[in-house]
Amino acid sequence: MVKFSKELEAQLIPEWKDAFVNYWQLKKNVKKIKLARKPKHAPDSNCGFFGRPVSDPVRILVGKVSEWANNGRDKPEIIQVKSKISGGEEQDEEDEFQFYETELVQLFSEEDEVRVFFEKLDDELNKVNRFFKTKEGEFVERGELLNKQLQILVDLKGVLSDRRRKNLAGKGGAAAPGFVSRSDSDFSEDCRSEHCESPSDSQTDDAVSVEKRGVNSVNSPRRSKSRKGKPKTVAAMRIDIPATTPARTIAAVTSMLWEDLVNNPKKGGGGDDVNRKKIQCAEKMIRGAFVELYRGLGLLKTYSSLNMIAFTKILKKFDKVSNQQASASYLKVVKRSDFISSNKVVKLMDEVETLFTQHFANNERKKAMKFLRPTHHKESHMVTFFVGISTGSFVTLFILYAILAHLSRMFSPATKQAYMETIYPVFSIFALLSLHLFMYGCNLFMWKSTRINYNFIFEFQPSNALKYRDAFLICTSLMTAVFGAMVIHLILLSKGIFSRQVDFIPGILLLCSVLILICPLNIFYRPTRYCFLRVIRNIVCSPFYKVVMVDFFMADQLTSQIPLLRHMESIACYFISGSFKTHRYQTCKSGKLYGELAYVISFAPYFWRAMQCARRWFDEGNTDHLANLGKYVSAMVAAGARLTYTRQPSQLWMVIVIVTSLVATVYQLYWDFVKDWGLFDRKSKNLFLRDDLVLKNKGIYYVSIALNFVLRLVWVETVIGLNIGMLETRMLEFFLASLEVIRRGHWNYYRLENEHLNNVGKFRAVKTVPLPFREMDSD
C-alpha cells in the first residue's frame, strides 16, 4: 500500500505546492510527541521473570474497568478551537479573514510538543483557508468578467446577423448560410491573420472603425432611449485582438501610423465580411478563456480535497500516538472552514459547463466535455518495446557498418576523400539531430521525475505532447534508418553495383525525411510534427509573430545547431550543382555564393533570437530583453570573426577572434547562470545558488556550473588550429558539435527548472487568456 505522503506528493499541483498542507513537517511533530512519550527512567526493580512489573496485570484490569464505566458518559473536549476575524473595522467584509487558534483543555504529559503540533496545524489550516479564499475570489471574478464578454459576443453576433439579413432581404435574397448564429459557434482551430484585418464601415449604428494599434471599436448593441425617443449608444466597445501574426502586427503598426499622421478613421466598404472574421477570432479567445477557467476550478477542487485528506490523516496519526480522541473536534472545524464548506467552485463549474455547452458546442455536452475535460492517453509499453527493438537494430547496424568499412578499406587515403564528401554531411545532419532528440528525451524524463510542468510552460496539449519514450523512439528509429542506408550504400559502392546511381541514396534519405515531416496523414506523430513546423515558421518570422516560451526555447536550440545548418547547405549545393555525378567536390566550396551563404547561415539563428528579444521588449517594455538582444549580437560578431579566421588565418584575425569570443563567452555565461538558471543569488542560503532547488543534491548544481563553463569554451579549438588529416578533422568537428548539443540539452533542464520555480513563486498554474472586448472609457 502506497503511503499517503508519497500519494500526496504525486497528486499535488506543482505550482501550488507551497500552499498545500505541509504534511511532512506535521509528521515530524507527531514523531516528536511519540518520542516524548517513551519512558526515560530505568526499569522498575519489582519485575517478574519476563521483565514486566508484578502489578502490571492489576493495572491493566483497573484500566479496562474504568474504560467500560466511562463509555456511557460524554467524553470531555481535549482541545478547543476558536475562530477569530482578522482585519480592522474599516476593512470590507471581503477583506476579512477567519483564522483559527487551538487551546489545550486537557493537560498532556508532553504538553510542549502537543502545543507546538497544534500551533503548526493551525498555521497550516489558516494558510490553506486563505489561499483557497484568494483563488476562489479570483476565479469568481474571472467568471463574472467572462459572462459579460460572452453576453457582448452574443449581442454583437445578433446585431451583425440582423444587419446581414436586412442587406440580403433588400436585394431579394435570404440570409447567408454558414453565418454564426447566437447559439452556434465556429470550432475552427485557426484564427488566421487574413481573417482579422482591420474592418471599416460608414454606418453609425454598427460602425467598426480603426483605433490605435489596430484595435477595432464597435458600438455596443445595447441601447437606451433618449427623451425624444431616439435610441442612443450606452457604451462603446473595442475588439482587441492581439497582434500574434504578421498580418495583425503589420495592420496594428499601419493603423497606429495612420491614426497619428492623418488622425482620421478609414472609411470604406467591405467591413461586413471582415468583421465577421474578427468576431470569430474574439469567439475563439473567449472559448479558450472558459477552458482555462474550468481547468483552474478543477485544480482548486483537487486542492480542497487533497488538503482535507491530509488533515484527516495527520489527526488520526496524532490520536494514535497520544492515545486521545482530538481528531473529531478538530475535523468539525476543518469541515466548517471555507475551503470545504464553500460551494462557489462547484456552482461555477456547473455554470461554465452549461454556458460552454450552449454557446460553443451546439448544446452537445459530449463535444463540450472534449474541450473542458480532455482525455489523457495512457502510456503504452509497446513504445518501450519498439525503443528496445530500434536500439538493438541501431547498434547491430553500426557494428556491421564498422566491419564492412574496415574490410572494404573505404577510409584509405585513395578513397576516403570522395567517400567522406558524400557521406559525412548527411551522417552529421541525422546524427546531430538524433543526439538532440535523445537529449530532449532525457530532459522530458527529468522534468517528469522532478514534477516540472513542462506542458503548461510550453502550452502543449497533454494529450498530444511528446513523451520521453516517444523522443527515444524517434531518435533510435532515425539512426536505425540512417545506418541501414549507409550499409546499403557501402555495399553497393564497394561492389561497383549501380555506381552512377549509388550516390542518390543520401539524397533519397533526406527526401524521405522531409516528406515524413510534412506528411498530412495522422501518422508518425503528426501533432508534434506540425507543432515543430509552426514554431520554425514563428522563429523565421520572429519580428512579426508574438513570442511565446516554446518559440524562443526552440530558437535557442537552433543556435546550438549551426554545424547542422552548415551541413544542410553543403548537401543542398552537392545535389543542386550536380557534384554527385561529376564528383567535383570543390565546386561548392570554391564558389563565392557558397561562402557568403555560410555567413548568413552562421548569423541566422542568432539574428532570429535577437529579433525575438526585440519583439518581447516591444510587447512587454522590459529592458532585460534589450540586454539579452546584446548577448546574441555579440555571439553573431564572434561567429563571423571565427568564420573569417578559418578562411583568412592571420595574426590580426586571431586577436579579433580571441577578443570577440571572450566578450561573447563572458556575456553568455553571465546570462546562463544569473538570468536563465537564476543562480548566484547573493542573499541565498545556498552558496552561489538560489533558495529554491528542485534537485535535493546541491552538488549537482556545482558540477553543472563547471560543466557549462567548460563546454562554453570549445571555440578555443578554432584558435589552436590543430594540423591533422581530413578524416581526423571531420571527426573533431563532429565531436565539438556534439559537445555543444550536449551542453544545450544540459542547459535545457535548468532553464525550465527556473521557469517552473517562477511559476511556483507566483502560484501560476493556469494560463491567463486575453479577452477581446473592452470598454472605450477604460482606456
Solvent accessible surface area in square Angstrom, and as a share of the most:
residue,aa,sasa,rsa
1,M,235,1.05
2,V,100,0.57
3,K,136,0.58
4,F,25,0.10
5,S,13,0.08
6,K,133,0.57
7,E,71,0.32
8,L,1,0.01
9,E,75,0.34
10,A,62,0.48
11,Q,93,0.42
12,L,5,0.02
13,I,11,0.06
14,P,22,0.14
15,E,1,0.01
16,W,2,0.01
17,K,98,0.41
18,D,91,0.47
19,A,3,0.02
20,F,4,0.02
21,V,2,0.01
22,N,56,0.29
23,Y,2,0.01
24,W,78,0.27
25,Q,58,0.26
26,L,0,0.00
27,K,67,0.28
28,K,119,0.51
29,N,8,0.04
30,V,9,0.05
31,K,128,0.54
32,K,114,0.48
33,I,0,0.00
34,K,111,0.47
35,L,92,0.46
36,A,35,0.27
37,R,95,0.35
38,K,111,0.47
39,P,104,0.65
40,K,183,0.78
41,H,145,0.65
42,A,78,0.60
43,P,125,0.78
44,D,87,0.45
45,S,113,0.73
46,N,92,0.47
47,C,43,0.26
48,G,36,0.35
49,F,208,0.87
50,F,190,0.79
51,G,55,0.53
52,R,137,0.50
53,P,43,0.27
54,V,95,0.54
55,S,50,0.32
56,D,27,0.14
57,P,87,0.55
58,V,97,0.56
59,R,152,0.56
60,I,89,0.45
61,L,116,0.58
62,V,95,0.54
63,G,36,0.35
64,K,127,0.54
65,V,85,0.49
66,S,52,0.34
67,E,106,0.47
68,W,193,0.68
69,A,51,0.40
70,N,70,0.36
71,N,100,0.51
72,G,78,0.75
73,R,165,0.60
74,D,140,0.72
75,K,146,0.62
76,P,107,0.68
77,E,101,0.45
78,I,14,0.07
79,I,2,0.01
80,Q,91,0.40
81,V,28,0.16
82,K,79,0.33
83,S,57,0.37
84,K,93,0.39
85,I,101,0.52
86,S,32,0.20
87,G,49,0.47
88,G,45,0.43
89,E,176,0.79
90,E,174,0.78
91,Q,87,0.39
92,D,93,0.48
93,E,147,0.66
94,E,156,0.70
95,D,93,0.48
96,E,52,0.23
97,F,10,0.04
98,Q,65,0.29
99,F,49,0.20
100,Y,9,0.03
101,E,75,0.34
102,T,24,0.14
103,E,83,0.37
104,L,34,0.17
105,V,85,0.49
106,Q,69,0.31
107,L,136,0.68
108,F,18,0.08
109,S,108,0.69
110,E,9,0.04
111,E,49,0.22
112,D,97,0.50
113,E,57,0.25
114,V,0,0.00
115,R,97,0.35
116,V,77,0.44
117,F,0,0.00
118,F,3,0.01
119,E,94,0.42
120,K,54,0.23
121,L,0,0.00
122,D,10,0.05
123,D,86,0.45
124,E,7,0.03
125,L,0,0.00
126,N,23,0.12
127,K,68,0.29
128,V,0,0.00
129,N,0,0.00
130,R,126,0.46
131,F,22,0.09
132,F,4,0.02
133,K,70,0.29
134,T,72,0.42
135,K,27,0.11
136,E,12,0.05
137,G,39,0.37
138,E,87,0.39
139,F,22,0.09
140,V,43,0.25
141,E,119,0.53
142,R,55,0.20
143,G,3,0.03
144,E,99,0.44
145,L,77,0.38
146,L,0,0.00
147,N,50,0.26
148,K,131,0.55
149,Q,9,0.04
150,L,7,0.03
151,Q,90,0.40
152,I,14,0.07
153,L,2,0.01
154,V,17,0.10
155,D,21,0.11
156,L,6,0.03
157,K,8,0.03
158,G,3,0.03
159,V,36,0.21
160,L,11,0.05
161,S,18,0.11
162,D,59,0.31
163,R,19,0.07
164,R,75,0.27
165,R,113,0.41
166,K,147,0.62
167,N,59,0.30
168,L,41,0.20
169,A,63,0.49
170,G,71,0.68
171,K,170,0.72
172,G,73,0.70
173,G,43,0.41
174,A,82,0.63
175,A,52,0.40
176,A,28,0.21
177,P,133,0.84
178,G,74,0.71
179,F,43,0.18
180,V,13,0.08
181,S,45,0.29
182,R,124,0.45
183,S,46,0.30
184,D,62,0.32
185,S,17,0.11
186,D,43,0.22
187,F,51,0.21
188,S,54,0.35
189,E,113,0.51
190,D,71,0.37
191,C,26,0.16
192,R,119,0.43
193,S,22,0.14
194,E,97,0.44
195,H,51,0.23
196,C,3,0.02
197,E,81,0.37
198,S,27,0.17
199,P,3,0.02
200,S,17,0.11
201,D,30,0.16
202,S,88,0.57
203,Q,85,0.38
204,T,112,0.65
205,D,85,0.44
206,D,21,0.11
207,A,26,0.20
208,V,2,0.01
209,S,28,0.18
210,V,4,0.02
211,E,40,0.18
212,K,122,0.52
213,R,127,0.47
214,G,13,0.12
215,V,9,0.05
216,N,0,0.00
217,S,13,0.08
218,V,4,0.02
219,N,36,0.19
220,S,2,0.02
221,P,28,0.18
222,R,121,0.44
223,R,85,0.31
224,S,46,0.30
225,K,160,0.68
226,S,46,0.29
227,R,251,0.92
228,K,177,0.75
229,G,42,0.40
230,K,137,0.58
231,P,93,0.58
232,K,108,0.46
233,T,54,0.32
234,V,96,0.55
235,A,27,0.21
236,A,34,0.26
237,M,8,0.04
238,R,22,0.08
239,I,0,0.00
240,D,37,0.19
241,I,19,0.09
242,P,38,0.24
243,A,28,0.22
244,T,41,0.24
245,T,24,0.14
246,P,34,0.21
247,A,33,0.25
248,R,25,0.09
249,T,16,0.09
250,I,95,0.48
251,A,24,0.19
252,A,16,0.12
253,V,57,0.33
254,T,74,0.43
255,S,3,0.02
256,M,49,0.22
257,L,93,0.46
258,W,102,0.36
259,E,36,0.16
260,D,93,0.48
261,L,147,0.73
262,V,72,0.41
263,N,115,0.59
264,N,75,0.38
265,P,59,0.37
266,K,76,0.32
267,K,161,0.68
268,G,36,0.34
269,G,71,0.69
270,G,62,0.60
271,G,3,0.02
272,D,42,0.22
273,D,71,0.37
274,V,38,0.22
275,N,0,0.00
276,R,49,0.18
277,K,40,0.17
278,K,7,0.03
279,I,6,0.03
280,Q,27,0.12
281,C,2,0.01
282,A,0,0.00
283,E,2,0.01
284,K,66,0.28
285,M,27,0.12
286,I,0,0.00
287,R,13,0.05
288,G,25,0.24
289,A,1,0.01
290,F,2,0.01
291,V,34,0.19
292,E,30,0.14
293,L,4,0.02
294,Y,7,0.03
295,R,84,0.31
296,G,0,0.00
297,L,1,0.01
298,G,23,0.22
299,L,35,0.18
300,L,0,0.00
301,K,101,0.43
302,T,55,0.32
303,Y,0,0.00
304,S,15,0.10
305,S,56,0.36
306,L,10,0.05
307,N,0,0.00
308,M,31,0.14
309,I,76,0.38
310,A,1,0.00
311,F,0,0.00
312,T,32,0.19
313,K,77,0.32
314,I,0,0.00
315,L,0,0.00
316,K,121,0.51
317,K,80,0.34
318,F,0,0.00
319,D,17,0.09
320,K,167,0.71
321,V,27,0.15
322,S,1,0.01
323,N,111,0.57
324,Q,45,0.20
325,Q,116,0.52
326,A,0,0.00
327,S,15,0.10
328,A,61,0.47
329,S,23,0.15
330,Y,0,0.00
331,L,26,0.13
332,K,123,0.52
333,V,8,0.05
334,V,0,0.00
335,K,115,0.49
336,R,155,0.56
337,S,1,0.01
338,D,40,0.21
339,F,3,0.01
340,I,54,0.28
341,S,64,0.41
342,S,33,0.21
343,N,79,0.41
344,K,113,0.48
345,V,8,0.05
346,V,68,0.39
347,K,128,0.54
348,L,18,0.09
349,M,18,0.08
350,D,78,0.40
351,E,70,0.31
352,V,3,0.01
353,E,12,0.05
354,T,85,0.50
355,L,35,0.18
356,F,0,0.00
357,T,20,0.11
358,Q,76,0.34
359,H,25,0.11
360,F,1,0.00
361,A,0,0.00
362,N,60,0.31
363,N,105,0.54
364,E,86,0.39
365,R,128,0.47
366,K,160,0.68
367,K,61,0.26
368,A,0,0.00
369,M,30,0.13
370,K,135,0.57
371,F,56,0.23
372,L,9,0.05
373,R,131,0.48
374,P,52,0.33
375,T,109,0.63
376,H,119,0.53
377,H,127,0.57
378,K,190,0.80
379,E,69,0.31
380,S,55,0.36
381,H,150,0.67
382,M,108,0.48
383,V,32,0.19
384,T,64,0.37
385,F,110,0.46
386,F,94,0.39
387,V,27,0.15
388,G,44,0.42
389,I,90,0.46
390,S,14,0.09
391,T,54,0.32
392,G,38,0.37
393,S,39,0.25
394,F,55,0.23
395,V,68,0.39
396,T,86,0.50
397,L,40,0.20
398,F,101,0.42
399,I,93,0.47
400,L,75,0.37
401,Y,20,0.08
402,A,50,0.38
403,I,88,0.45
404,L,45,0.23
405,A,6,0.05
406,H,145,0.65
407,L,126,0.63
408,S,39,0.25
409,R,182,0.67
410,M,15,0.07
411,F,74,0.31
412,S,33,0.21
413,P,119,0.75
414,A,98,0.76
415,T,59,0.34
416,K,44,0.19
417,Q,90,0.40
418,A,45,0.35
419,Y,6,0.02
420,M,9,0.04
421,E,19,0.09
422,T,6,0.04
423,I,11,0.06
424,Y,8,0.03
425,P,9,0.06
426,V,7,0.04
427,F,44,0.19
428,S,0,0.00
429,I,11,0.06
430,F,4,0.02
431,A,10,0.07
432,L,2,0.01
433,L,75,0.37
434,S,6,0.04
435,L,44,0.22
436,H,21,0.09
437,L,36,0.18
438,F,91,0.38
439,M,28,0.12
440,Y,47,0.18
441,G,0,0.00
442,C,40,0.24
443,N,7,0.04
444,L,1,0.00
445,F,93,0.39
446,M,69,0.31
447,W,0,0.00
448,K,102,0.43
449,S,66,0.43
450,T,30,0.17
451,R,85,0.31
452,I,5,0.02
453,N,37,0.19
454,Y,19,0.07
455,N,27,0.14
456,F,33,0.14
457,I,12,0.06
458,F,7,0.03
459,E,95,0.42
460,F,48,0.20
461,Q,113,0.50
462,P,50,0.31
463,S,29,0.19
464,N,77,0.39
465,A,13,0.10
466,L,17,0.09
467,K,46,0.19
468,Y,33,0.13
469,R,55,0.20
470,D,17,0.09
471,A,0,0.00
472,F,41,0.17
473,L,29,0.15
474,I,48,0.25
475,C,7,0.04
476,T,19,0.11
477,S,47,0.30
478,L,35,0.18
479,M,20,0.09
480,T,29,0.17
481,A,51,0.40
482,V,1,0.00
483,F,5,0.02
484,G,17,0.16
485,A,18,0.14
486,M,14,0.06
487,V,9,0.05
488,I,96,0.49
489,H,1,0.00
490,L,2,0.01
491,I,71,0.36
492,L,39,0.19
493,L,61,0.30
494,S,54,0.35
495,K,147,0.62
496,G,50,0.48
497,I,80,0.40
498,F,133,0.55
499,S,69,0.44
500,R,204,0.74
501,Q,99,0.44
502,V,2,0.01
503,D,6,0.03
504,F,77,0.32
505,I,31,0.16
506,P,5,0.03
507,G,18,0.17
508,I,95,0.48
509,L,28,0.14
510,L,36,0.18
511,L,105,0.52
512,C,61,0.36
513,S,33,0.21
514,V,77,0.44
515,L,96,0.48
516,I,78,0.40
517,L,57,0.28
518,I,89,0.45
519,C,24,0.14
520,P,92,0.58
521,L,111,0.55
522,N,107,0.55
523,I,81,0.41
524,F,124,0.52
525,Y,74,0.28
526,R,83,0.30
527,P,55,0.35
528,T,38,0.22
529,R,19,0.07
530,Y,70,0.27
531,C,33,0.20
532,F,75,0.31
533,L,59,0.29
534,R,121,0.44
535,V,8,0.04
536,I,44,0.22
537,R,111,0.41
538,N,24,0.12
539,I,0,0.00
540,V,74,0.42
541,C,45,0.27
542,S,1,0.00
543,P,45,0.28
544,F,88,0.37
545,Y,24,0.09
546,K,83,0.35
547,V,17,0.10
548,V,52,0.30
549,M,23,0.10
550,V,22,0.13
551,D,3,0.02
552,F,11,0.05
553,F,12,0.05
554,M,47,0.21
555,A,1,0.01
556,D,7,0.04
557,Q,13,0.06
558,L,27,0.14
559,T,13,0.08
560,S,2,0.01
561,Q,11,0.05
562,I,24,0.12
563,P,47,0.29
564,L,18,0.09
565,L,37,0.19
566,R,62,0.23
567,H,23,0.10
568,M,97,0.43
569,E,14,0.06
570,S,28,0.18
571,I,11,0.06
572,A,46,0.36
573,C,32,0.19
574,Y,15,0.06
575,F,45,0.19
576,I,148,0.75
577,S,56,0.36
578,G,17,0.16
579,S,3,0.02
580,F,17,0.07
581,K,139,0.59
582,T,79,0.46
583,H,87,0.39
584,R,171,0.62
585,Y,29,0.11
586,Q,103,0.46
587,T,70,0.41
588,C,14,0.08
589,K,93,0.39
590,S,89,0.57
591,G,30,0.29
592,K,163,0.69
593,L,124,0.62
594,Y,28,0.11
595,G,10,0.10
596,E,85,0.38
597,L,72,0.36
598,A,0,0.00
599,Y,62,0.24
600,V,88,0.51
601,I,32,0.16
602,S,7,0.04
603,F,64,0.27
604,A,19,0.15
605,P,1,0.00
606,Y,26,0.10
607,F,96,0.40
608,W,52,0.18
609,R,8,0.03
610,A,2,0.02
611,M,48,0.22
612,Q,1,0.00
613,C,1,0.00
614,A,30,0.23
615,R,16,0.06
616,R,49,0.18
617,W,101,0.35
618,F,97,0.40
619,D,58,0.30
620,E,104,0.47
621,G,52,0.50
622,N,66,0.34
623,T,92,0.54
624,D,60,0.31
625,H,18,0.08
626,L,76,0.38
627,A,41,0.32
628,N,11,0.06
629,L,41,0.20
630,G,23,0.22
631,K,11,0.05
632,Y,13,0.05
633,V,61,0.35
634,S,18,0.12
635,A,4,0.03
636,M,34,0.15
637,V,81,0.47
638,A,1,0.01
639,A,12,0.09
640,G,10,0.09
641,A,5,0.04
642,R,56,0.20
643,L,20,0.10
644,T,15,0.09
645,Y,29,0.11
646,T,85,0.49
647,R,103,0.37
648,Q,108,0.48
649,P,99,0.62
650,S,51,0.33
651,Q,131,0.58
652,L,123,0.61
653,W,73,0.26
654,M,48,0.21
655,V,77,0.44
656,I,57,0.29
657,V,0,0.00
658,I,59,0.30
659,V,82,0.47
660,T,26,0.15
661,S,0,0.00
662,L,88,0.44
663,V,85,0.49
664,A,4,0.03
665,T,6,0.04
666,V,100,0.57
667,Y,63,0.24
668,Q,25,0.11
669,L,18,0.09
670,Y,108,0.41
671,W,17,0.06
672,D,1,0.00
673,F,17,0.07
674,V,48,0.28
675,K,78,0.33
676,D,14,0.07
677,W,0,0.00
678,G,20,0.20
679,L,5,0.02
680,F,79,0.33
681,D,61,0.32
682,R,237,0.86
683,K,187,0.79
684,S,18,0.12
685,K,162,0.68
686,N,15,0.08
687,L,124,0.62
688,F,109,0.45
689,L,0,0.00
690,R,18,0.06
691,D,65,0.34
692,D,91,0.47
693,L,41,0.20
694,V,37,0.21
695,L,23,0.11
696,K,199,0.84
697,N,91,0.47
698,K,89,0.38
699,G,32,0.31
700,I,72,0.36
701,Y,1,0.00
702,Y,82,0.31
703,V,102,0.59
704,S,6,0.04
705,I,23,0.12
706,A,56,0.43
707,L,74,0.37
708,N,0,0.00
709,F,96,0.40
710,V,92,0.53
711,L,13,0.06
712,R,33,0.12
713,L,55,0.27
714,V,40,0.23
715,W,29,0.10
716,V,59,0.34
717,E,49,0.22
718,T,31,0.18
719,V,28,0.16
720,I,108,0.55
721,G,51,0.49
722,L,96,0.48
723,N,156,0.80
724,I,75,0.38
725,G,37,0.35
726,M,56,0.25
727,L,43,0.21
728,E,87,0.39
729,T,49,0.29
730,R,31,0.11
731,M,108,0.48
732,L,42,0.21
733,E,83,0.37
734,F,41,0.17
735,F,114,0.48
736,L,36,0.18
737,A,9,0.07
738,S,13,0.09
739,L,39,0.19
740,E,37,0.16
741,V,1,0.00
742,I,62,0.32
743,R,0,0.00
744,R,13,0.05
745,G,0,0.00
746,H,31,0.14
747,W,6,0.02
748,N,2,0.01
749,Y,13,0.05
750,Y,10,0.04
751,R,29,0.11
752,L,0,0.00
753,E,0,0.00
754,N,15,0.08
755,E,37,0.17
756,H,10,0.05
757,L,30,0.15
758,N,68,0.35
759,N,6,0.03
760,V,17,0.10
761,G,58,0.56
762,K,134,0.57
763,F,64,0.27
764,R,94,0.34
765,A,4,0.03
766,V,25,0.14
767,K,79,0.34
768,T,108,0.63
769,V,18,0.10
770,P,76,0.48
771,L,26,0.13
772,P,0,0.00
773,F,4,0.02
774,R,96,0.35
775,E,86,0.39
776,M,58,0.26
777,D,133,0.69
778,S,82,0.53
779,D,95,0.49
